[in-house]
């Protein structure tokens, strides 16, 4: 809970509308958060905490980026002092200097799956995932068709080549198709392990996010070292702690244009 203690090394400077300084003093926690508010940090599931013998692979994109994020870089919700509430702090997404997996390991691959209702922007997200993985050196990326259920049927896996994804962002829906429903997560986890999948990207709404958590739990249960990345894509914009999901702005724009017309 927030108290009125000073924040070490932080100064509050107040200016008028002309840019003239009115006040300068040490900032207190209540200058940032309302009295009685609470700040909570949500830790992520880090593979390095479970698999201590892995990791420490230098990023191959060093020099191509303006910089890397620190491993302990955190983002905070927008703050307000007018109400008492709980605020959450989340690990910032972005490139790190050291990787957990060697992207050039030919024995492993990545997979992408879209679940639930379709959403604008999913093809653009799939394209960017594939192209980003290529920049890191990942050679094999598979698209799993028909949602989580498609994991169990290897005939529904297709390789996402550079040529295949080149223009998919110009098409609606998802090139991987989508389907509601969950497989036996334990069986799906075994298929992913046997296929050498080390990175699983899941696109979808709240049901897909829950499914991604269940898949992460199932992968850990069989001790398969695999990163599961959940990407919020839904016109409902109902994923907690996410400002805007993929597809929400487009849906609002289309609805507005329909009303105007």
JOCOR-V227334 format. One record per residue. N is the residue number from 1. RES is the residue in three letters. PHI is phi in whole degrees, -180 to 180 (NA if undefined). PSI is psi in degrees with one decimal (none if undefined). BURIAL is 1 if it has 9 or more other ideal C-beta (glycine too) atoms within 8 Angstrom, else 0. Layout:
N/RES/PHI/PSI/BURIAL  N/RES/PHI/PSI/BURIAL
This chain:
1/UNK/NA/147.4/0  2/UNK/-79/137.3/1  3/UNK/-124/-176.8/0  4/UNK/-96/23.0/0  5/UNK/-68/151.5/0  6/UNK/-71/150.0/0  7/UNK/-93/116.3/1  8/UNK/-57/126.4/0  9/UNK/76/6.1/0  10/UNK/-110/130.2/0  11/UNK/-115/140.8/0  12/UNK/-106/120.4/1  13/UNK/-118/128.5/0  14/UNK/-110/132.6/0  15/UNK/-123/151.9/0  16/UNK/-86/-177.9/0  17/UNK/-65/-17.0/0  18/UNK/-96/0.8/0  19/UNK/89/8.4/0  20/UNK/-83/134.7/0  21/UNK/-72/128.0/0  22/UNK/-99/-33.9/0  23/UNK/-157/147.4/0  24/UNK/-142/124.8/0  25/UNK/-157/170.5/0  26/UNK/-68/135.2/0  27/UNK/-80/145.6/1  28/UNK/-111/160.5/1  29/UNK/-60/-34.2/1  30/UNK/-73/-9.8/1  31/UNK/-74/-20.0/0  32/UNK/-106/-43.5/0  33/UNK/-120/149.4/1  34/UNK/-67/149.3/1  35/UNK/-58/132.2/1  36/UNK/90/-7.5/0  37/UNK/-70/162.1/1  38/UNK/-129/140.5/1  39/UNK/-114/124.5/1  40/UNK/-122/139.8/0  41/UNK/-104/125.8/0  42/UNK/-99/109.6/1  43/UNK/-75/149.8/0  44/UNK/-96/162.8/0  45/UNK/-81/107.9/0  46/UNK/-97/125.8/0  47/UNK/-61/-32.6/1  48/UNK/-65/-23.5/1  49/UNK/-74/-28.1/0  50/UNK/-95/-38.3/0  51/UNK/-112/82.5/1  52/UNK/-71/-17.5/0  53/UNK/-85/-5.6/0  54/UNK/-106/174.6/1  55/UNK/94/-173.9/1  56/UNK/77/25.7/0  57/UNK/-94/120.2/1  58/UNK/-60/138.5/0  59/UNK/-67/131.6/1  60/UNK/-78/-5.9/0  61/UNK/-98/9.1/1  62/UNK/-62/133.0/1  63/UNK/99/-19.9/0  64/UNK/-95/-10.6/0  65/UNK/-117/161.7/0  66/UNK/-74/-18.5/0  67/UNK/167/170.7/0  68/UNK/-110/158.0/1  69/UNK/-89/146.8/1  70/UNK/-69/149.8/0  71/UNK/-61/-22.6/0  72/UNK/-111/35.4/0  73/UNK/-85/122.4/1  74/UNK/-118/149.9/1  75/UNK/-115/148.3/0  76/UNK/-125/143.8/1  77/UNK/-59/158.0/0  78/UNK/-61/134.3/0  79/UNK/-98/157.4/0  80/UNK/-149/147.8/0  81/UNK/-105/2.1/0  82/UNK/-90/-8.3/0  83/UNK/-146/156.0/0  84/UNK/-95/121.3/0  85/UNK/-156/177.8/0  86/UNK/-102/129.9/0  87/UNK/-110/148.1/1  88/UNK/-117/143.4/1  89/UNK/-114/129.3/1  90/UNK/-124/152.0/1  91/UNK/-65/131.8/1  92/UNK/-72/136.3/0  93/UNK/-81/149.9/0  94/UNK/150/172.0/0  95/UNK/-70/139.2/0  96/UNK/-112/153.8/1  97/UNK/-73/-30.9/0  98/UNK/-116/135.6/1  99/UNK/-104/156.9/1  100/UNK/-83/-39.1/1  101/UNK/-108/152.7/1  102/UNK/-85/110.4/0  103/UNK/-64/-17.8/1  104/UNK/-95/9.3/0  105/UNK/-70/109.4/0  106/UNK/-68/-13.1/0  107/UNK/-82/-13.6/0  108/UNK/-116/166.2/1  109/UNK/-152/176.7/1  110/UNK/-120/157.6/1  111/UNK/-139/148.5/1  112/UNK/-127/137.6/1  113/UNK/-140/140.5/1  114/UNK/-113/137.8/1  115/UNK/-132/155.1/1  116/UNK/75/-155.9/1  117/UNK/-67/149.0/1  118/UNK/-73/156.2/0  119/UNK/-144/141.6/1  120/UNK/-57/143.5/1  121/UNK/94/-5.8/1  122/UNK/-67/-41.4/1  123/UNK/-64/-37.9/1  124/UNK/-64/-39.3/1  125/UNK/-67/-42.8/1  126/UNK/-60/-45.1/1  127/UNK/-60/-44.6/1  128/UNK/-69/-36.2/0  129/UNK/-60/-50.1/1  130/UNK/-62/-47.0/1  131/UNK/-67/-35.2/1  132/UNK/-67/-43.0/0  133/UNK/-62/-36.4/1  134/UNK/-63/-41.8/1  135/UNK/-62/-30.9/0  136/UNK/-80/-16.7/1  137/UNK/108/4.8/0  138/UNK/-69/126.9/1  139/UNK/-90/-35.3/0  140/UNK/-120/123.0/0  141/UNK/-130/126.2/1  142/UNK/-110/144.9/1  143/UNK/-104/129.2/1  144/UNK/-102/118.3/1  145/UNK/-85/155.8/1  146/UNK/67/38.5/1  147/UNK/68/-160.8/1  148/UNK/-59/-33.2/1  149/UNK/-63/-27.1/1  150/UNK/-69/-17.2/1  151/UNK/-60/-36.4/1  152/UNK/-75/-13.4/1  153/UNK/-115/102.1/1  154/UNK/-62/-20.3/0  155/UNK/-68/-13.6/0  156/UNK/-99/11.1/1  157/UNK/-98/133.2/1  158/UNK/-132/144.2/0  159/UNK/-78/129.6/1  160/UNK/-92/96.3/1  161/UNK/-87/167.5/0  162/UNK/-60/-41.6/0  163/UNK/-66/-37.5/0  164/UNK/-65/-40.6/1  165/UNK/-92/-4.4/1  166/UNK/-52/-45.9/0  167/UNK/-117/13.6/0  168/UNK/-69/-19.7/1  169/UNK/-69/-12.5/0  170/UNK/-89/-0.5/0  171/UNK/-110/150.2/0  172/UNK/-84/172.8/0  173/UNK/69/-147.2/0  174/UNK/-134/130.4/1  175/UNK/-66/-16.5/1  176/UNK/-90/-0.8/1  177/UNK/58/171.9/1  178/UNK/-149/159.7/1  179/UNK/-159/140.5/1  180/UNK/-84/155.2/0  181/UNK/117/151.1/0  182/UNK/-114/141.6/0  183/UNK/-84/-176.9/1  184/UNK/-71/109.7/0  185/UNK/-62/-32.7/1  186/UNK/-65/-42.4/1  187/UNK/-68/-40.9/1  188/UNK/-63/-38.5/1  189/UNK/-64/-38.7/1  190/UNK/-65/-39.6/1  191/UNK/-64/-43.1/1  192/UNK/-62/-40.7/1  193/UNK/-65/-47.6/1  194/UNK/-64/-26.7/0  195/UNK/-88/-3.0/1  196/UNK/77/20.9/0  197/UNK/-74/120.7/1  198/UNK/-108/-16.1/1  199/UNK/-137/121.9/1  200/UNK/-118/122.1/1  201/UNK/-107/123.0/1  202/UNK/-116/120.6/1  203/UNK/-109/135.4/1  204/UNK/161/-169.0/1  205/UNK/-94/-150.4/1  206/UNK/-63/-36.6/1  207/UNK/-65/-38.9/1  208/UNK/-66/-36.4/1  209/UNK/-65/-41.3/1  210/UNK/-65/-40.2/0  211/UNK/-63/-36.6/1  212/UNK/-64/-39.3/1  213/UNK/-66/-42.4/1  214/UNK/-63/-38.2/1  215/UNK/-68/-40.2/1  216/UNK/-60/-43.2/1  217/UNK/-64/-41.2/1  218/UNK/-67/-38.2/1  219/UNK/-66/-39.7/1  220/UNK/-67/-34.1/1  221/UNK/-65/-30.0/0  222/UNK/-101/10.1/1  223/UNK/60/40.1/0  224/UNK/-97/124.0/1  225/UNK/-79/93.0/0  226/UNK/-142/131.7/1  227/UNK/-87/130.9/1  228/UNK/-114/119.7/1  229/UNK/-113/119.5/1  230/UNK/-98/124.6/1  231/UNK/-115/114.6/1  232/UNK/-73/113.2/1  233/UNK/-133/101.2/1  234/UNK/-162/142.6/1  235/UNK/-75/-10.4/1  236/UNK/-79/-21.5/0  237/UNK/52/46.3/1  238/UNK/-118/27.5/0  239/UNK/-93/119.8/1  240/UNK/-55/140.6/0  241/UNK/72/7.2/0  242/UNK/-110/123.3/0  243/UNK/-67/-47.7/0  244/UNK/-142/125.1/0  245/UNK/-88/158.3/1  246/UNK/-59/131.7/1  247/UNK/99/-21.7/1  248/UNK/-66/-49.6/1  249/UNK/-62/-40.5/0  250/UNK/-63/-42.9/1  251/UNK/-62/-41.6/1  252/UNK/-65/-40.8/0  253/UNK/-64/-44.5/0  254/UNK/-64/-41.8/0  255/UNK/-63/-42.5/0  256/UNK/-63/-46.2/0  257/UNK/-62/-35.6/0  258/UNK/-66/-38.1/0  259/UNK/-71/-38.7/0  260/UNK/-68/-42.3/0  261/UNK/-66/none/0
